[in-house]
Amino acid sequence: MFRRALRIIVIVLFTGLGFGLSYYYLPGSIAGVDITKPTMHYGIIGIVTSLCGLLGILLASGIIERTVRLTSWLEQRLIRMSIQEMVGGAIGLIIGLIIATLLGAAISWLPWWVGGVLRIIVTLLLGYLGMSVGMKRKEELLGFLPRFSKDKQTKTDIKSSQSCKILDTSVIIDGRIADICKSGFIEGTLIIPGFILEELRHIADSSDLLKRNRGRRGLDILNKIRKELDVMVQIYEQDFEEIAEVDSKLVKLAQVMNAKVVTNDFNLNKVAELHGVKVLNINELANAVKPVVLPGEEMLVQVIKDGKEIGQGVAYLDDGTMIVVDGGRRFIGQTIGVIVTSVLQTAAGRMIFAKPKSADKKNIDHDPPSSYNEVNLIG
């Protein structure tokens, strides 16, 4: 029905255009033949009008198809834009057209075939520039409007009093961010970009079982943070279509909002630091809160397997820290007292090297001294 109505409108417009051109601009003679006689005059008008109407019938389908595509494209663009961007773009467009009108009046003294073309070019150029600048500087433009000024003030107050943190896909799937928020160590507003949600949705819809479970876990973590924890969470819908990579979009968003990125992705961490964006790495936090062990300290450990080198045994702390016991292979399955010899900090975590306090198995069965740091170690 809509296409049929558009088709009728196009045909009527072409027919009217043909009638108007032939009626008002028909010359007095064609090829030396006088056509001012009413019969010939109106006959030519009818022929031109009919030809234009026929041209409208032939071109209607193509015009309608392109119009529908353009309308759909504009609709998709407008849906992705926020109200502030649309209002800012409209204000910028109006300002650009006003300036174009003033410049058009200034060049009105030029011949019509020069001035008319210049006015069209200036109007299109300034209209586009005004709309583009209005969308990019929407905060300044909307500051003059009472309602948007209030929203801007509230948003500014939030940013000034509490810093924003942007969550990465990896840290959402990891899940530890929920426990950190619950403990109260994360302050401010958590920003969830729309493109991160889209990536999580794609992962949750994956045909691979592992990826699908990871994606669904990430969505469950977000729902838990929003519903159960006392943390402010905001969904940021604006996308950066000119940027293809999600990590690059994340860094760009952090630059625009002057926010920090929360992640446990090593590569994203380095890229963000190169762009001057502050990063909160969950893995670094986990390493930082592990208990400090100094050489010479004693502890009680359970050797659970042999190490890579000959005679070595391996034990683990509750937080997963690996303890390599030199000469501890013969104590596999037993709980022994060890003395820390050195601590090695690596990119993967912390590794502790130790040696048995006594090789005599009798000492193992005795109660450990009070100075021991007793740890129940699980493989």
N, C-alpha and C positions, 0 to 999 in steps of 0.2 A: 504493500500500500504506500509506504514511504517512497520507495523508488518510483512508483507510478506517478505520484504527485510531483516528485522532482523532474521526471521526464516531461510532464505537461508544462511545468514552469520553464524549463529550458527551451521547449518549442515555442512557447508564447514569447519569451524574451527574444529569440532569434527573429520571429515574425515581426514583433514590434520594432526591432532594430532595423529590419529591412524596410518597413513602412516609413519609419522616421527618416532614414537616409534618402529614400526615393522621393519623399514628399517635400522635404525641406532643401535638399541639395541637388535635385534633378536639374541639369542645365537646360537652357532654352532650345538647344539644337544638338543633334548627334550626327556626326559625319555630314554636316551641311543640311540635314533634314530638320525642318521646324517641327518641334514636338509640343508646342504650346497649345495646340488644339486640345479641347477637353477629352475627346475620345482617345487620342493617342497618349495624352498625358496620363490619364488615369489607367490606361492599358499598361503602360510601362511601369507605373507604380504597382499595379497588381502583379505583373510578372516578377519584379524585384522582390516584392513581399513574399510571393509564393516560393521563389528560389531560396530566400533566406529561411523560410519555414521548413522547406525540404532539407536544407543544410542542418537545421536544428534537429530534425528527426534522425539524420544520419550520425550526428555527433553526440546525441543525447546520452547514449549508453556509455561512451568513453568518458564524458564529462562527469556523469553520475558516479562511475566507478572510482575515478580519481578524487572526487569530492568525498565519497564515503571513506576512502583510505586516509585522506587528509584529516577528516573528522575523527576517525579512530585514533590516529597518531596523536592529534592534539588532546584527545580525551585521556589517553594513557599518560601523556606528559603532565596534564593537569592533576590527574589522580595522585601521581608521585610527589607533587608539590604541596607544601604546607600552605595554610591560609595566609600566614605572614608573607610567604614568597609571592603568592598571587596578588595580595594587596600591594606589596612593595613594587612588583612589576607593573601593576596598573598605574600606580602613582608615577613611576618613572616614565612610562609610556606617555602619560598626559603631559608631563613636563617637557619631554622631548618633542611632542607635537606642537606645543605652544611655542617653543623656541624655533621650530621649523617654520611655523606660520609667520613669526616676526622676521625671520631671514628671508622668507618668500616675498614679503612686502618690500624688503630692502632691495630686492633685485627685480622688482616689477617693471623697472624702466627698460629692461633688456627686451629684445624682440621675442615674440611669443614662442617661436620655435627653439630659442635658446633658454629663455626664462622658464618656460613650461617644463622642459626636460630637467633643468637644474632644480626646480621646486619639487618635482617628483623624487629625484635622487636624494635631495636634502631631507625630505619628509621621511622616506624609508630609512635612511641612515640614522637620523636623530631619533626616530621612533624606536628602532632596534636598540640603539645605544642606551636610550633612556630606560627601556624595559630591562635590559641586561644589568645595568648599574643599579636599578631599583631592586632587583631580586637579590643582588649580592650585598647591597648595603641596606637591607630591609630593616635592621635594628635601628639605624639612625633615622630613617624615614618614618617608621612607625612610632618613634619616640614622641612625635608631635600629637599623636592620637591618644586620647585619655585611656581607653581600654587596653590598647597594646602597650602603652607606656607603663601601665600597672603591671602587665604580664612581664614586660622587660625588666622592671625593677625587681619583681619577685625572683625571676631567673637569675638576675645579677647578684641578688642577695644570697641565693643558694650557692652560686659559684664562689662568691667571696668568703662565705662562712664555712663552706664544706667543699673540699676539692672533689672533682668527679673522677671516677675510675671506669675505664672502658674494658669490658671483659672480652677475652679472646675465646675462640672456639675450643682450643685445647684446655684451657683452664676451666671452662664450663663442663666439658666432658669428664675432666679429672675428678671433679666433685669436692675437692678439699676446700674450695672457696666458700662453700656453705658452712663448713665447720669453723672457718676463720671468721666469717661474718657473725656466726652465733656466739663466738667467744668475745666479740666486741672490738677486735683489733682493726677492723675495716670501718672507717668513718667516711661520711659523705654519700654521694649519690652514685649508684652503679648504673652505668650506661650500657644498654644492650642494643647495638646497631641492628638495623633491619637486615642488612646483608649477612650478618652473623646468624640471625634466626633462619634466614633462607638456606644458608649452608648447613645448619643443623637439621633442617627439614629434609634436605637432599640426602644427608647421611642416614637419617632415620628411615627414609624410603628406599635405601639401597637394597639390592638383591643379596648382598653379602651379609650373612648372619651377624658376624662380629661388628661390622660397621653399623648395621641396623640397631644392634643393642647399644652401641656407644652413642649413637644419635638420640635414641630414646632416653638414655640415661642423662644426657645433657639437658633435654627438655624437662625431665623430671626434676633435675637440680634447679633449673630456673623457676619452675612452679613452686618448689619448696622455699626458695629465697623470697619470692614475692608474697607467698601466703603465710608462711610460718615464722619468718624472721623479721625483726624490727629494723629493716634496711630499706631505704628509698630506692626504688628501681624505676628507670625510665627507658622507654623504647624510642630509639632515635631512627626515624623513618627515612631521612634524607640519604640518598645514595650518590656515589660519585661514578656516573656512568662512563666517564672518559678513562677511568682506571679499571683495569681488568682483574688484577690480583687482589684477593681479599686482604692479605697482609698489608699491601700498599694502601688500600682504602682505610684500614684501621689506623695506620700511621698518619694519613692525611686528616682523618677525623680528629685524632688526638691533637694535631697541630691547630686545627680550626677551633676546637673547644678548649685548648690549653689544658688538656686532661692527661692523666696517667693511664698507661696500658697495663692491665693485669694479665699475665701469661705465664706459661712454663715452656714455651717454645724458644729454644736457644737461638735459632736463626732470626726470628722476629725480634728477640731481645737485642741482638746486635744491630739490625737494620734500624730499629727505633732509636737506639742510642746515637747512630750516625746522623739521624735527622733531628737530634736534640730533644727527643721525646723521653720523658721519664718512664721507667719500666719497674713494675713490681713483680718479681719472679717468684712464683710459689716454691720452686725447687730450691732457690737460694734461701728463702725463708725457712724451709724445712731443714736445710743444712745448718742454718744459723742457730736454731733452737735445740739442736742435738746437744746432749750433755758433754761438757768439756772434760777430756781425759788427758792427764799429763804423764810424761814418762816417770816411772818409779811408783805409780799408784798400783794398788793391789785390787783385784776383783775376783769374784767367783763366777766361773763360766762352765757351760756344758759343751764339750767338744762333740760335734755331731757328724763330721765327715773329715776326710783327709784333704790336704791342700794340694797345690800344683807341684810344689817342690817336695823332694824326698824327706819324709819324716814330719811334715807339717800337718797340723790339724786346724780345723776351722770351726769357729763359734760365731754366734750372732747376738747382738743386743736386741732389746725389745723394739727399738726404732729401725732395725734392719742393718745397723752398722756391723760390718764384718770384722771379726777378730781373727788374725792369723797367729796361731800358737806354734812357735818353733819347737820341734820335738814333741808335738802333741798328738801325733798320729796314734801312738800306743794307748792314748787315753780316750779314744773315740767311744762315745756312749757314757762317759763318766763326767762327773762334776769336779773340777779341780780349781785350785787357787793359782792365779797367774799374776805376773808382774809386767806392767806395760813398759815396753822398751822404746817405742816410737809411734808417732801418729802421722799418717800421710793423708793430706787433703787433696782429692782429685776432682775433676769435673763431674764425675759420676757420684761422688759422695766422699765419705770419710772412711779410712781404713786404719785399723789399730793392729800393731804388731806387739806380741807379748811372748813370754816364755814361762814355762811351769815354775811355780815357786819352789817346788820340791819334787824330785823324781821318785821319792818314796811313796808308794801307794798307801802306806799306813797313814801318812799325813792327810791323805785325801778324805779318809773316812771320818776324821776328827772334825769338830765344829770349826768353822772359819773364825779368825780373829775378828774382834769388834771393829777393826779399822777397814774390813772388807766392804766394798760396795756390792751387795748381793744383787744379782740380776738373774731372773728366771729367763733363760734363753731358749727360744724356739726356732727351729730350722724352718 
